[in-house]
Amino acid sequence: MTGSGERGIGARAAAAIYATIRWLTDIAMAVAALSVLVSLALVCYSVLMRYVANRPEPWVDEMVGYVLVASVMFAVAEALRKGEHISVDILTERLGPGGRRAIYALGLFAVLATATILVVEGWGMVAFARMIGIRSIGYLDIPIWTVQTMVPVGGALLFLAAAAELIRVAAGLPPDEPGEDAVSDDRRLRGDE
């Protein structure tokens, strides 16, 4: 009886951790979506200025590049959470539930390692660029570390998403399905679903 109660508490704690990190990845995804919209607006502005006003704005291309980096780095954690990263299913489809779970956990450990590299090397890159005062070589002439900061931030979000998913798997919760939320996890733990 104690083991079952402990597992329920552990699964509830895992669901709460997952819900918190899901909230963070949702915010990051909103930033990524906004970045895509800003990028689209900048490209439209550039086209109008170039072909309608006959006054090209050369800084726009540089800014669009920076905004696209933001859209990728802020969306990567949400893509992991929703299972939208590239995977090869030919082997895992032939495995049983335990084998699939083990392969999935192994993949999450690989993501944790990659995210750690992004954070550590990213902060090193930011610190170096800031220390020597590197500025962009384009028309904007901004401190490049401000743009580079998106790499370790995105890596940290990816790390949190992978860790939360690993905790979720260890607690015995099923993978997140589109349209589910932490409330669904809580109901499933109580046996309401």
Summary of the structure (lengths in Angstrom):
residues: 193
radius of gyration: 21.1
end to end distance: 21.6
largest distance: 76.6
contacts: 556
relative contact order: 0.16
helix: 77%
strand: 1%
